[in-house]
């Protein structure tokens, strides 16, 4: 079997979903998705002539080849690694289809059939706690037992200086009041995570994390900027609130200092961004040496979400996978799969179909193609 072509499609949704198809001379087509950031299609186009004619069964060798080829443009992070992640996912789907085996089997087999999800949520009127509570109730009623809200936008207009990363007492108290309201609404059986988007200095991150300790959060995400493991390790050491990070780290090398320095209680790689399925499993295994659990960041279509779920099934330490598309009514319709809806009672169930176990619904996808782009090489 030889690779004959690689084509992309960008679907316009809450994020631009970068889909990738790999074609072969013997028939099977692999489907993958790369993280939403810009530049993905350019990287795929750059790699395509170097992959055409290669054997798609040699997934890890091709991944290594792509990382080596792109060392100059920067294959330690960013769109380069995200594009390679999407290609690797399509390769594994292809191998699975060829061997008539689910992808989780290629990753060593599954620890679990059902993948727990948390619902990333946003309130329409930021400064009205009843809006947050209404949203929290909707999520709970849909069957999710874990939910995440963005905390930092709540106090953005209280900032004394946008660039100095400080939090005032007033802001900490205001955030705490909102968290109290949501926690009371959710009750003790639904877990709450809060995202800070890399906003604060060490001292104020600790102050916030300590103020939130009484709510027994699922986690507090990215309280300090993303590049300094030593700084985040100080936060982690100073609070019992679980600290989570990882959505903008890449490969084992990116995660290594955060894992080895004890910079977080939970790692949260974005699987179609950080290096792909095999690399995510390696990251999970590295973290497992330190008994650090693995959550998964995710803003993808069902393709990237289900690809992530295959990893989540195949690693020992998985806890919860993100679902970020509550407001996309056609999210499920992007793929043809027996489960409809794909997410039931807050869980996604993997079946034993070959590869990722799904096919795109081209009719639905064509309706949402990013204007000015081709749909896998065809004009829409
Ligand atoms: Mg985040």
Boltz pocket constraint, residues with backbone or C-beta under 6 A from the ligand:
constraints:
  - pocket:
      binder: B
      contacts: [[A, 195], [A, 197], [A, 221], [A, 222], [A, 247]]
      max_distance: 6.0
